[in-house]
């Protein structure tokens, strides 16, 4: 058994009666990770993977008493304390020394659409995840009862992570004074979107940029960055302004570490029609529009490289796992599998292709799983 998974996951509480344990908890967790890497999307799939590759698993020192049935896998995994499981995941990721110095860490939430249970009046689970945009891996996650609870979940998640030296990006839901305080206390920077939930702040920033535009941005010092992309029948011009002129804000000192306000403008020309979208931000960065632009752009990577991948390649939104802590813990297993697949660089296909190859070729699956086996 790998020292890594043993040392970071073995502390999880096993709620089974001692005399009735046929398969060790760490073996069942490892089986789940192996199965999901190779395309399993539920408990029955995981059992099938185990039965198909029983000899291979046992050669690795796993499951000496055979493969547990799907009901056993479901019961054991659904009984695990999700806080312990998530903490073990974060501990494992921290041990891998994923570089975060200067890295953009995007914080965002995603609802597990079918994790609700009408019979028990259990609402759908909302998971808030931290995503290292450059490395393309999940650093950690925490559950909330609903999207509005992201406000309290984000500081709790940040407390568990090593974010020193990174740039934390959050959408407007996370535009809260306590969240900026937590980020600064952890020796990181932030770029946070501002919308109507902070109406005074939003109105002040929007008014300032509108007035500055009328003066062609000559009356105040700005740092400016521009990028142009062409392709798929469109031309997209992205413009970024960043300024340390905070006199336009009411009580800017209440926002911990606030150094600048910024605006990102996307102008898209398609079929002769121009559309313009503007977004506003607060930031602890100095006047560096290029770094600001990288942070704003990278934040959307959590949608394309995490949420979309979980839905399209891992079929997360189709999952009907909902009993007890099953949905929450299976989400963590997906994140584990995604990180392992991201780390494997020799196969150049996308996430779905990698999972398919792992299902067909156990030697490739072993290569992906080498950090835990």
C-alpha positions as CSV (number, residue, x, y, z in Angstrom):
1,X,0.0,0.0,0.0
2,X,1.3,3.4,-0.9
3,X,2.6,5.5,2.0
4,X,0.8,8.6,0.6
5,X,-2.8,7.3,0.6
6,X,-2.2,5.3,3.8
7,X,-0.8,8.3,5.8
8,X,-3.4,10.8,4.6
9,X,-6.6,8.7,4.5
10,X,-6.0,6.1,7.2
11,X,-7.2,8.5,9.9
12,X,-10.8,8.5,8.6
13,X,-13.2,7.0,11.2
14,X,-14.5,3.6,10.3
15,X,-18.1,3.3,11.7
16,X,-18.4,-0.4,11.1
17,X,-18.6,-3.0,13.9
18,X,-15.1,-4.3,14.4
19,X,-16.0,-8.0,14.2
20,X,-17.9,-7.6,11.0
21,X,-15.1,-5.9,8.9
22,X,-14.2,-8.0,5.9
23,X,-12.5,-5.4,3.8
24,X,-10.3,-2.6,5.1
25,X,-11.6,0.9,4.8
26,X,-8.5,2.1,2.9
27,X,-8.9,-0.8,0.4
28,X,-12.5,0.3,-0.3
29,X,-11.5,3.9,-0.8
30,X,-8.7,2.9,-3.1
31,X,-11.0,0.6,-5.1
32,X,-13.4,3.6,-5.6
33,X,-10.6,5.8,-6.8
34,X,-9.3,3.2,-9.2
35,X,-12.8,2.5,-10.5
36,X,-13.6,6.2,-11.1
37,X,-10.3,6.8,-12.9
38,X,-11.3,3.9,-15.2
39,X,-14.7,5.3,-16.0
40,X,-16.9,4.1,-13.1
41,X,-19.8,6.5,-12.4
42,X,-21.5,4.6,-9.5
43,X,-21.2,1.9,-6.9
44,X,-22.1,-0.9,-9.3
45,X,-19.5,0.2,-11.8
46,X,-16.9,0.2,-9.1
47,X,-17.8,-3.4,-8.1
48,X,-17.5,-4.4,-11.8
49,X,-14.1,-2.8,-12.1
50,X,-13.0,-4.7,-9.0
51,X,-14.3,-8.0,-10.3
52,X,-12.7,-7.5,-13.7
53,X,-9.3,-6.6,-12.2
54,X,-9.4,-8.6,-9.0
55,X,-6.0,-10.3,-9.6
56,X,-4.4,-7.0,-10.4
57,X,-5.8,-5.4,-7.3
58,X,-4.7,-8.3,-5.1
59,X,-1.2,-8.2,-6.6
60,X,-1.1,-4.6,-5.3
61,X,-1.9,-5.9,-1.8
62,X,-5.5,-4.9,-1.9
63,X,-8.8,-6.7,-1.1
64,X,-7.4,-10.0,0.0
65,X,-10.9,-11.2,0.9
66,X,-12.3,-10.5,-2.5
67,X,-14.3,-7.7,-4.0
68,X,-17.1,-6.1,-1.9
69,X,-20.5,-6.0,-3.5
70,X,-21.9,-2.6,-4.6
71,X,-24.2,-2.4,-1.6
72,X,-21.2,-2.8,0.8
73,X,-19.2,-0.2,-1.2
74,X,-22.2,2.2,-1.1
75,X,-22.9,1.7,2.6
76,X,-19.2,2.1,3.7
77,X,-18.5,5.2,1.5
78,X,-21.9,6.8,2.4
79,X,-21.1,6.4,6.1
80,X,-17.8,8.3,6.1
81,X,-17.6,11.6,7.8
82,X,-17.4,14.0,4.8
83,X,-15.4,16.6,6.7
84,X,-12.8,13.9,7.5
85,X,-12.7,12.7,3.9
86,X,-12.3,16.2,2.6
87,X,-9.6,17.0,5.1
88,X,-7.7,13.9,4.0
89,X,-8.0,14.9,0.4
90,X,-6.6,18.4,1.2
91,X,-3.8,16.8,3.3
92,X,-2.9,14.6,0.3
93,X,-2.9,17.5,-2.1
94,X,-0.7,19.6,0.3
95,X,1.8,16.7,0.5
96,X,2.2,16.8,-3.3
97,X,3.6,20.4,-2.9
98,X,1.5,21.8,-5.7
99,X,3.1,25.2,-6.4
100,X,0.8,28.0,-5.5
101,X,3.3,30.9,-5.5
102,X,1.9,33.4,-8.0
103,X,-0.7,30.8,-9.0
104,X,-4.3,31.8,-9.5
105,X,-6.6,29.8,-7.2
106,X,-10.2,30.1,-8.3
107,X,-12.9,29.6,-5.7
108,X,-16.3,28.7,-7.0
109,X,-19.4,26.5,-6.2
110,X,-21.3,23.9,-8.1
111,X,-24.6,22.2,-7.2
112,X,-24.8,18.4,-7.5
113,X,-28.0,18.6,-9.4
114,X,-29.5,15.2,-8.5
115,X,-28.2,14.9,-4.9
116,X,-31.5,16.0,-3.5
117,X,-33.8,13.4,-1.9
118,X,-37.5,14.2,-1.7
119,X,-38.2,11.3,0.6
120,X,-36.0,12.7,3.4
121,X,-36.5,16.3,2.3
122,X,-32.7,16.6,1.7
123,X,-31.9,19.5,-0.6
124,X,-29.2,19.2,-3.3
125,X,-25.6,19.5,-2.2
126,X,-23.6,22.6,-3.2
127,X,-19.8,22.0,-3.2
128,X,-17.4,24.9,-3.1
129,X,-14.1,24.0,-4.7
130,X,-10.6,25.6,-4.9
131,X,-9.0,25.1,-8.3
132,X,-5.4,25.8,-9.1
133,X,-5.9,27.2,-12.6
134,X,-2.3,26.7,-13.8
135,X,-1.9,23.1,-12.6
136,X,-5.5,22.3,-13.5
137,X,-6.1,20.4,-10.2
138,X,-8.6,20.7,-7.3
139,X,-6.9,21.7,-4.1
140,X,-9.8,21.2,-1.9
141,X,-13.6,21.4,-1.4
142,X,-16.2,22.0,1.2
143,X,-20.0,21.4,1.2
144,X,-22.7,24.0,1.7
145,X,-26.4,23.4,2.0
146,X,-27.1,25.9,-0.7
147,X,-25.4,28.5,-2.9
148,X,-26.1,31.4,-0.5
149,X,-24.0,29.6,2.2
150,X,-20.8,30.1,0.1
151,X,-20.2,33.2,2.1
152,X,-19.5,31.2,5.2
153,X,-18.0,28.2,3.4
154,X,-15.3,30.1,1.5
155,X,-13.4,31.3,4.7
156,X,-13.6,27.8,6.1
157,X,-12.1,26.3,2.9
158,X,-9.4,29.0,2.7
159,X,-8.4,28.1,6.3
160,X,-7.7,24.5,5.2
161,X,-5.5,25.4,2.2
162,X,-2.0,26.7,1.7
163,X,-2.7,29.8,-0.4
164,X,0.4,31.8,0.6
165,X,1.7,33.8,-2.4
166,X,-1.3,33.0,-4.6
167,X,-3.9,35.2,-6.2
168,X,-7.4,34.1,-5.1
169,X,-10.3,34.8,-7.5
170,X,-13.9,34.6,-6.4
171,X,-17.2,35.6,-8.1
172,X,-19.5,38.3,-6.7
173,X,-21.0,36.0,-4.1
174,X,-17.6,36.0,-2.3
175,X,-17.3,39.8,-2.3
176,X,-17.4,40.1,1.5
177,X,-15.2,42.0,3.9
178,X,-14.5,38.9,6.1
179,X,-13.3,37.0,3.0
180,X,-10.9,39.7,2.0
181,X,-9.6,39.7,5.6
182,X,-9.0,35.9,5.5
183,X,-7.2,36.0,2.2
184,X,-4.8,38.8,3.4
185,X,-4.3,37.0,6.7
186,X,-3.1,33.9,4.7
187,X,-0.5,36.1,2.9
188,X,-2.3,35.9,-0.5
189,X,-3.8,38.4,-2.9
190,X,-7.3,38.6,-4.3
191,X,-9.3,39.6,-7.4
192,X,-13.0,39.5,-6.5
193,X,-15.9,40.4,-8.8
194,X,-18.4,43.1,-7.7
195,X,-22.1,43.0,-8.5
196,X,-25.4,44.1,-7.1
197,X,-25.0,42.2,-3.8
198,X,-22.6,45.0,-2.8
199,X,-24.7,47.7,-4.4
200,X,-22.9,50.8,-3.0
201,X,-19.5,49.4,-3.9
202,X,-20.8,48.3,-7.4
203,X,-22.4,51.7,-8.1
204,X,-19.3,53.6,-7.0
205,X,-17.0,51.6,-9.2
206,X,-19.3,51.6,-12.2
207,X,-19.8,55.4,-11.9
208,X,-16.1,56.0,-11.6
209,X,-15.2,54.0,-14.8
210,X,-18.1,55.6,-16.7
211,X,-16.9,59.1,-15.8
212,X,-13.3,58.1,-16.6
213,X,-14.4,56.9,-20.0
214,X,-16.0,60.2,-20.8
215,X,-12.6,61.8,-20.1
216,X,-10.9,59.1,-22.2
217,X,-9.2,57.8,-19.1
218,X,-6.9,60.8,-19.0
219,X,-7.9,62.4,-15.7
220,X,-6.8,59.4,-13.5
221,X,-3.8,57.2,-13.7
222,X,-4.6,53.7,-15.0
223,X,-2.6,50.6,-15.9
224,X,-4.0,49.1,-19.1
225,X,-3.7,45.8,-20.9
226,X,-5.4,44.5,-24.1
227,X,-5.6,41.2,-25.8
228,X,-7.2,40.2,-29.2
229,X,-8.3,36.7,-30.1
230,X,-9.5,35.7,-33.6
231,X,-11.2,32.5,-34.5
232,X,-14.5,30.6,-35.0
233,X,-16.0,33.5,-37.0
234,X,-15.4,36.1,-34.3
235,X,-12.9,38.7,-33.1
236,X,-12.8,39.2,-29.3
237,X,-11.0,42.1,-27.8
238,X,-10.4,42.0,-24.1
239,X,-9.4,45.2,-22.3
240,X,-8.4,45.6,-18.7
241,X,-8.1,48.8,-16.6
242,X,-6.7,48.8,-13.1
243,X,-6.2,51.9,-10.8
244,X,-5.3,52.6,-7.2
245,X,-7.6,55.6,-7.2
246,X,-9.9,54.6,-4.3
247,X,-11.2,58.1,-3.4
248,X,-14.4,57.3,-5.3
249,X,-15.3,54.5,-2.8
250,X,-17.2,54.9,0.4
251,X,-14.9,53.7,3.2
252,X,-12.4,51.7,1.2
253,X,-10.4,51.0,4.3
254,X,-13.1,48.5,5.4
255,X,-12.0,46.1,2.6
256,X,-8.8,44.4,3.9
257,X,-5.8,44.8,1.7
258,X,-7.7,46.7,-1.0
259,X,-5.2,48.4,-3.4
260,X,-7.0,48.7,-6.6
261,X,-10.3,48.7,-8.5
262,X,-10.5,47.2,-12.0
263,X,-12.7,46.8,-15.0
264,X,-12.6,44.1,-17.6
265,X,-14.3,44.7,-21.0
266,X,-15.0,42.0,-23.5
267,X,-15.9,43.3,-27.0
268,X,-17.0,40.6,-29.5
269,X,-17.5,41.1,-33.2
270,X,-19.5,38.3,-34.8
271,X,-21.4,38.4,-38.1
272,X,-21.0,42.1,-38.2
273,X,-22.6,42.6,-34.7
274,X,-20.6,44.0,-31.8
275,X,-21.5,43.0,-28.2
276,X,-19.8,44.5,-25.1
277,X,-19.7,43.1,-21.6
278,X,-18.1,44.9,-18.7
279,X,-17.3,43.5,-15.2
280,X,-16.0,45.2,-12.2
281,X,-13.5,44.0,-9.5
282,X,-11.7,44.9,-6.3
283,X,-8.2,43.7,-5.8
284,X,-5.2,43.7,-3.4
285,X,-2.9,43.7,-6.4
286,X,-0.7,46.7,-7.2
287,X,-1.2,48.6,-10.5
288,X,-0.4,45.7,-12.8
289,X,-3.1,45.3,-15.4
290,X,-1.5,42.3,-17.0
291,X,-1.5,40.3,-13.8
292,X,-5.1,41.4,-13.2
293,X,-6.0,40.2,-16.7
294,X,-4.4,36.8,-16.1
295,X,-6.4,36.4,-12.8
296,X,-9.7,37.4,-14.4
297,X,-9.2,35.1,-17.3
298,X,-8.0,32.2,-15.2
299,X,-11.0,32.3,-12.9
300,X,-13.2,31.2,-15.8
301,X,-11.0,28.1,-16.1
302,X,-12.9,26.6,-13.1
303,X,-16.0,26.5,-15.3
304,X,-14.3,25.0,-18.4
305,X,-11.6,22.8,-16.7
306,X,-13.5,21.7,-13.7
307,X,-17.3,22.1,-13.7
308,X,-17.7,21.3,-17.4
309,X,-15.3,18.3,-17.2
310,X,-17.1,16.9,-14.2
311,X,-20.4,17.1,-16.1
312,X,-19.2,16.0,-19.5
313,X,-16.5,13.5,-18.6
314,X,-17.6,12.3,-15.2
315,X,-21.4,12.7,-15.7
316,X,-21.7,14.4,-12.3
317,X,-25.0,16.0,-13.0
318,X,-26.5,12.7,-14.0
319,X,-25.4,11.0,-10.8
320,X,-28.3,9.6,-8.6
321,X,-26.1,8.9,-5.6
322,X,-27.8,10.7,-2.7
323,X,-28.1,8.4,0.4
324,X,-26.5,9.7,3.6
325,X,-23.1,11.2,2.7
326,X,-22.7,9.3,-0.5
327,X,-23.1,12.2,-3.0
328,X,-20.7,14.4,-1.1
329,X,-18.0,11.7,-0.7
330,X,-18.4,10.5,-4.3
331,X,-17.7,14.1,-5.4
332,X,-14.4,14.0,-3.5
333,X,-13.5,10.7,-5.2
334,X,-14.2,12.4,-8.6
335,X,-11.9,15.2,-7.6
336,X,-9.2,12.7,-6.7
337,X,-9.6,10.9,-10.0
338,X,-9.6,14.1,-11.9
339,X,-6.3,15.2,-10.3
340,X,-4.6,11.8,-11.0
341,X,-5.7,12.0,-14.6
342,X,-4.5,15.6,-14.9
343,X,-1.1,14.6,-13.5
344,X,-0.6,11.9,-16.2
345,X,0.8,13.7,-19.2
346,X,1.8,10.9,-21.7
347,X,-1.7,10.4,-23.1
348,X,-2.7,13.5,-25.1
349,X,-6.5,12.9,-25.3
350,X,-9.0,14.8,-23.1
351,X,-10.3,13.6,-19.7
352,X,-13.0,11.4,-21.2
353,X,-10.4,9.8,-23.5
354,X,-8.0,9.2,-20.7
355,X,-10.7,7.5,-18.6
356,X,-11.6,5.3,-21.6
357,X,-8.0,4.3,-22.1
358,X,-7.7,3.5,-18.4
359,X,-10.8,1.2,-18.7
360,X,-9.3,-0.6,-21.7
361,X,-5.6,-0.8,-20.7
362,X,-4.9,-1.6,-17.0
363,X,-1.2,-0.8,-17.6
364,X,-2.3,2.8,-18.4
365,X,-4.6,2.8,-15.4
366,X,-1.6,1.8,-13.2
367,X,0.4,4.7,-14.6
368,X,-2.4,7.1,-13.7
369,X,-2.8,5.6,-10.3
370,X,0.9,5.3,-9.4
371,X,0.8,8.2,-6.9
372,X,-1.6,6.1,-4.7
373,X,-0.7,2.5,-5.4
